[in-house]
């Protein structure tokens, strides 16, 4: 959905035709890869509305095209399940988690996920659900803040976000891994095309008598993508750029959300501690690689300069 970067963002016949052709190409590709969904029309409708509404909204949606591209790539992963390319790790990761982080209780060795499943509390069910709901709104809200206040930092943050995701996707395909809840429901047997599951987050839905997380996880691209936990990566990217931009007390909120999401991932049986640690490492690697590119690649610097000029 993103447009070729040019020096002008003014709407003319050429840009109108370009946007329409990109939208058509997106719908056609989506139809053959993942099938038609109303979400695709909603995405196009939002893009068109913002692109043609005002000059400000046009610059906004061109900037946020970085996130739109990420969403499309993530959605298209459904067409290429990682378990078709590599063996899914189920028992090996489970046993490794027990080896390093196992908790002894009543003569049994439990993973932290199994421990918290037995010792769940309503207060923690609600708290972890609220933390888990932050994994997209907080990064997007932070990106919007940077867009209106620090355009270059917005680009740095957004591109780092996408780079970290791409690194995570590489691991997904080289090391497919089942989440903790998979073993709780299916044991150690590989079940192809297993649907998403809310796991411990179901307690949040049940407490409020809603289907919020159920609807979210019904749209997941692949359940065998637990390692690394990108849920754990996102808030760390926010913390890094929050500290970099010296946002004061806001950074305390970002740090709290990060730790809360890391705990929630384990508490709700969506990730092992090892997954969370891998997510943190992936974020650190992505940040380091992006900073290296910005510092050492003239082409990257030139591209960023042009992009910044478009959304300025």
Backbone torsions as a table, in degrees:
resi	resn	phi	psi	omega
1	UNK	NA	-12.1	-178.6
2	UNK	-77.4	155.5	-178.1
3	UNK	-101.9	159.0	174.4
4	UNK	-64.5	135.0	-176.3
5	UNK	-74.8	124.6	176.0
6	UNK	-129.8	174.9	-176.8
7	UNK	-78.6	-9.9	-177.5
8	UNK	-127.5	144.2	176.4
9	UNK	-111.6	11.2	-179.7
10	UNK	-66.5	143.1	179.6
11	UNK	-81.6	127.4	173.5
12	UNK	-140.6	-177.9	-176.7
13	UNK	-60.9	-40.9	-179.3
14	UNK	-62.9	-45.6	-179.6
15	UNK	-66.9	-35.2	177.8
16	UNK	-62.7	-47.7	179.4
17	UNK	-63.3	-39.3	-179.9
18	UNK	-61.7	-45.7	179.9
19	UNK	-62.7	-44.3	-179.6
20	UNK	-63.0	-44.0	-179.7
21	UNK	-64.7	-39.2	177.5
22	UNK	-64.1	-41.0	178.8
23	UNK	-63.2	-42.9	179.1
24	UNK	-64.0	-44.5	179.1
25	UNK	-60.7	-40.0	178.6
26	UNK	-63.4	-44.5	-179.6
27	UNK	-65.2	-41.7	-180.0
28	UNK	-65.2	-47.5	179.4
29	UNK	-61.8	-41.4	-179.6
30	UNK	-64.6	-39.6	-179.2
31	UNK	-59.9	-44.2	-177.0
32	UNK	-79.6	-26.8	-177.0
33	UNK	-90.5	-49.5	-174.7
34	UNK	-126.2	-0.9	-179.0
35	UNK	87.1	159.4	-179.1
36	UNK	-75.0	136.6	176.2
37	UNK	-138.1	147.0	179.6
38	UNK	-63.2	-24.7	177.9
39	UNK	-57.6	-32.6	-179.0
40	UNK	-66.9	-40.2	177.9
41	UNK	-68.6	-36.4	177.5
42	UNK	-62.9	-44.7	179.2
43	UNK	-60.4	-45.2	179.5
44	UNK	-65.4	-40.6	179.3
45	UNK	-61.5	-42.9	178.3
46	UNK	-64.9	-44.0	-179.5
47	UNK	-62.1	-48.2	179.6
48	UNK	-60.0	-45.4	-177.8
49	UNK	-59.4	-47.7	-178.4
50	UNK	-71.2	-36.3	-177.5
51	UNK	-67.5	-37.7	-174.8
52	UNK	-101.1	-5.5	-175.9
53	UNK	-70.2	-65.8	-179.7
54	UNK	-142.4	169.5	177.9
55	UNK	-64.0	-37.1	-179.9
56	UNK	-66.9	-46.8	-179.7
57	UNK	-67.3	-31.2	178.0
58	UNK	-64.8	-45.5	177.9
59	UNK	-63.8	-37.5	-179.8
60	UNK	-61.8	-49.2	-176.7
61	UNK	-71.5	-30.0	174.9
62	UNK	-66.5	-38.5	176.3
63	UNK	-65.7	-45.0	-176.9
64	UNK	-79.6	0.3	172.8
65	UNK	-59.4	-24.7	176.4
66	UNK	-58.3	-43.5	-179.9
67	UNK	-75.7	-31.3	177.7
68	UNK	-64.2	-42.3	177.8
69	UNK	-60.7	-43.5	177.5
70	UNK	-58.3	-46.2	-177.6
71	UNK	-62.1	-41.2	-179.4
72	UNK	-65.7	-44.2	177.9
73	UNK	-60.3	-44.8	179.8
74	UNK	-61.0	-42.7	-179.5
75	UNK	-65.8	-39.6	-178.2
76	UNK	-70.4	-16.0	177.3
77	UNK	-62.2	-21.8	176.7
78	UNK	-59.5	-29.5	-178.4
79	UNK	-76.4	-14.8	-176.7
80	UNK	-132.7	70.6	-178.0
81	UNK	-56.2	133.1	-175.5
82	UNK	-66.1	-23.6	-179.3
83	UNK	-70.4	-9.1	175.9
84	UNK	-82.0	-11.9	-173.8
85	UNK	-115.3	-23.0	-179.7
86	UNK	-146.8	158.5	178.8
87	UNK	-67.6	137.9	179.1
88	UNK	-82.5	129.5	179.6
89	UNK	-90.4	117.2	-177.6
90	UNK	-119.3	-72.7	-176.7
91	UNK	-69.9	-35.2	-176.7
92	UNK	-63.4	-42.7	179.8
93	UNK	-70.8	-38.0	177.4
94	UNK	-60.0	-47.3	-178.8
95	UNK	-69.2	-34.5	177.3
96	UNK	-65.7	-39.1	177.1
97	UNK	-62.2	-43.8	178.2
98	UNK	-62.4	-40.3	-176.8
99	UNK	-62.1	-43.0	-175.2
100	UNK	-92.6	-30.9	-172.8
101	UNK	-129.9	15.5	-178.4
102	UNK	-61.1	145.2	-179.9
103	UNK	-116.9	124.9	179.8
104	UNK	-82.0	128.0	176.8
105	UNK	-154.5	126.0	177.8
106	UNK	53.1	42.5	176.7
107	UNK	77.0	7.7	179.9
108	UNK	-120.0	152.7	175.3
109	UNK	-104.4	115.8	-176.0
110	UNK	-110.7	149.4	168.4
111	UNK	-74.1	159.1	176.3
112	UNK	-55.5	-34.2	177.7
113	UNK	-62.7	-45.3	-179.7
114	UNK	-66.1	-37.2	178.5
115	UNK	-61.9	-48.7	-177.4
116	UNK	-72.8	-24.3	175.6
117	UNK	-65.6	-36.4	178.6
118	UNK	-77.0	-34.5	-174.1
119	UNK	-108.1	31.8	179.5
120	UNK	-66.0	150.4	178.0
121	UNK	-132.3	146.1	-178.2
122	UNK	-58.1	-41.4	179.5
123	UNK	-58.9	-44.0	179.7
124	UNK	-71.4	-32.9	176.6
125	UNK	-59.1	-45.0	-178.7
126	UNK	-71.7	-45.2	-177.3
127	UNK	-63.0	-46.6	-179.2
128	UNK	-67.6	-33.4	175.9
129	UNK	-63.5	-42.1	178.6
130	UNK	-65.3	-41.1	177.8
131	UNK	-63.1	-42.3	-176.9
132	UNK	-67.7	-26.4	177.3
133	UNK	-70.8	-13.1	-177.6
134	UNK	-83.7	-10.4	-167.4
135	UNK	-66.3	-22.3	174.2
136	UNK	-108.0	-47.7	-178.8
137	UNK	-57.4	-39.8	-178.0
138	UNK	-65.9	-49.8	176.3
139	UNK	-61.2	-40.5	-179.7
140	UNK	-69.6	-39.6	177.0
141	UNK	-64.2	-40.6	177.8
142	UNK	-64.9	-40.3	178.1
143	UNK	-62.5	-40.7	178.6
144	UNK	-63.2	-40.7	177.7
145	UNK	-60.6	-46.7	179.8
146	UNK	-64.9	-35.4	-179.7
147	UNK	-59.8	-41.7	-176.4
148	UNK	-86.8	-10.0	-176.8
149	UNK	-121.9	-33.8	-175.8
150	UNK	-144.4	86.4	-173.5
151	UNK	-58.1	-45.2	-178.5
152	UNK	-64.0	-42.2	178.6
153	UNK	-65.8	-32.5	175.2
154	UNK	-60.1	-45.0	179.5
155	UNK	-65.6	-42.8	177.9
156	UNK	-58.1	-49.4	-178.1
157	UNK	-62.8	-48.4	-176.0
158	UNK	-63.4	-44.2	-179.0
159	UNK	-71.0	-34.1	174.2
160	UNK	-63.8	-41.7	178.5
161	UNK	-57.0	-47.6	-178.9
162	UNK	-67.9	-41.3	178.9
163	UNK	-60.7	-43.6	178.2
164	UNK	-61.1	-41.1	177.4
165	UNK	-62.8	-43.3	179.9
166	UNK	-62.5	-39.2	175.6
167	UNK	-62.3	-41.8	177.8
168	UNK	-63.4	-40.9	179.7
169	UNK	-62.7	-37.1	177.6
170	UNK	-59.9	-44.0	178.8
171	UNK	-66.6	-38.1	178.6
172	UNK	-54.6	-39.4	-176.1
173	UNK	-86.7	-22.2	177.8
174	UNK	-93.1	-23.5	-179.3
175	UNK	-140.9	71.0	176.2
176	UNK	-60.3	134.2	-176.1
177	UNK	-140.0	137.5	178.3
178	UNK	-81.9	142.4	176.3
179	UNK	-76.1	164.9	-179.1
180	UNK	-56.6	-39.7	-177.5
181	UNK	-63.1	-25.4	-179.4
182	UNK	-60.8	-44.8	179.8
183	UNK	-67.3	-36.4	179.2
184	UNK	-61.9	-32.5	-177.1
185	UNK	-102.4	-28.2	-173.0
186	UNK	-124.3	-2.6	-178.1
187	UNK	70.9	-152.1	-176.2
188	UNK	-97.7	6.5	179.1
189	UNK	-83.8	132.1	178.7
190	UNK	-74.6	124.4	178.0
191	UNK	-117.3	108.1	-176.1
192	UNK	-60.0	142.1	175.1
193	UNK	56.2	40.2	176.4
194	UNK	-63.9	131.3	179.6
195	UNK	-71.1	161.3	178.0
196	UNK	-64.0	159.3	-177.2
197	UNK	-141.8	138.9	179.4
198	UNK	-74.3	-20.1	-179.5
199	UNK	51.3	-130.0	-176.9
200	UNK	-64.9	-19.6	178.6
201	UNK	-70.4	-13.1	176.0
202	UNK	-62.3	-29.3	179.3
203	UNK	-66.6	-32.6	174.8
204	UNK	-65.8	-48.0	178.4
205	UNK	-59.5	-44.1	-178.0
206	UNK	-65.8	-37.4	-178.9
207	UNK	-63.7	-40.2	-178.8
208	UNK	-96.7	2.3	178.8
209	UNK	56.7	48.5	179.1
210	UNK	-132.1	174.2	177.0
211	UNK	-122.6	36.7	-174.9
212	UNK	-60.4	-59.5	-177.7
213	UNK	-70.7	-30.4	176.7
214	UNK	-60.5	-41.9	179.8
215	UNK	-70.7	-33.1	179.5
216	UNK	-67.9	-48.5	-175.3
217	UNK	-77.9	-12.5	174.2
218	UNK	-69.7	-18.6	-178.0
219	UNK	-101.3	8.6	-177.9
220	UNK	-62.2	148.1	-178.7
221	UNK	-77.6	-37.1	-175.8
222	UNK	-167.8	125.9	-178.4
223	UNK	-75.7	-20.0	-178.4
224	UNK	-89.1	48.1	-178.9
225	UNK	-136.8	49.4	-176.8
226	UNK	-86.3	-21.6	-176.4
227	UNK	-116.3	117.9	-2.3
228	UNK	-82.4	167.1	174.9
229	UNK	-83.0	101.0	178.1
230	UNK	-71.2	-21.3	171.5
231	UNK	-57.6	-32.7	-179.7
232	UNK	-82.7	-21.6	-179.9
233	UNK	-75.7	-43.8	-171.5
234	UNK	-55.5	-51.6	-177.3
235	UNK	-64.8	-27.5	179.1
236	UNK	-69.1	-34.2	176.2
237	UNK	-64.0	-40.6	177.8
238	UNK	-62.6	-44.7	179.7
239	UNK	-60.1	-44.3	-178.7
240	UNK	-59.5	-49.2	-177.6
241	UNK	-75.5	-24.2	174.0
242	UNK	-67.5	-44.0	177.5
243	UNK	-67.8	-40.1	179.9
244	UNK	-60.5	-37.4	-178.6
245	UNK	-94.2	7.7	173.4
246	UNK	52.4	60.2	-176.7
247	UNK	-89.4	13.2	171.2
248	UNK	61.7	-127.2	-174.5
249	UNK	-65.4	-22.1	177.4
250	UNK	-60.7	-31.2	180.0
251	UNK	-66.6	-29.8	176.3
252	UNK	-64.0	-40.4	176.4
253	UNK	-63.7	-44.5	-179.1
254	UNK	-63.2	-41.4	179.2
255	UNK	-65.2	-41.8	178.9
256	UNK	-61.8	-43.7	178.6
257	UNK	-62.9	-40.8	179.5
258	UNK	-59.6	-52.9	-179.1
259	UNK	-62.8	-39.4	179.4
260	UNK	-62.5	-42.3	178.9
261	UNK	-67.9	-40.3	178.8
262	UNK	-60.4	-45.4	178.3
263	UNK	-66.6	-42.3	-178.2
264	UNK	-61.1	-38.0	-179.6
265	UNK	-59.2	-38.5	179.4
266	UNK	-80.3	-45.1	-177.2
267	UNK	-58.3	-39.6	-176.3
268	UNK	-89.3	5.1	177.7
269	UNK	66.4	26.6	175.9
270	UNK	-90.5	-22.4	179.9
271	UNK	-148.3	151.9	170.3
272	UNK	-81.3	165.3	173.3
273	UNK	-59.6	-37.0	178.1
274	UNK	-61.8	-38.1	177.4
275	UNK	-63.1	-43.3	-179.4
276	UNK	-63.5	-44.2	179.0
277	UNK	-63.1	-38.3	177.8
278	UNK	-66.6	-36.3	176.9
279	UNK	-64.4	-41.3	177.4
280	UNK	-63.6	-43.2	179.6
281	UNK	-65.1	-37.8	179.4
282	UNK	-64.8	-41.8	177.1
283	UNK	-62.3	-44.0	-179.7
284	UNK	-63.2	-40.7	179.2
285	UNK	-66.8	-43.5	179.4
286	UNK	-62.1	-42.8	178.1
287	UNK	-62.1	-44.0	-179.5
288	UNK	-64.4	-44.7	-180.0
289	UNK	-63.9	-41.8	-179.4
290	UNK	-66.0	-43.2	178.1
291	UNK	-61.5	-35.1	177.9
292	UNK	-65.7	-44.5	179.9
293	UNK	-62.4	-42.6	-179.4
294	UNK	-64.6	-36.6	-176.6
295	UNK	-79.5	-35.8	-170.0
296	UNK	-111.4	-9.5	-177.5
297	UNK	-109.1	113.8	178.8
298	UNK	-67.2	-35.0	179.3
299	UNK	-63.9	-39.9	177.5
300	UNK	-63.6	-43.7	179.5
301	UNK	-62.7	-41.6	179.6
302	UNK	-66.1	-43.0	179.0
303	UNK	-61.9	-43.8	178.6
304	UNK	-63.1	-37.8	179.3
305	UNK	-63.7	-43.3	178.3
306	UNK	-65.2	-46.4	-179.2
307	UNK	-61.1	-43.5	179.5
308	UNK	-61.5	-39.1	179.0
309	UNK	-63.6	-32.7	-179.3
310	UNK	-70.3	-40.4	-175.2
311	UNK	-95.9	3.8	-177.4
312	UNK	-70.7	NA	NA
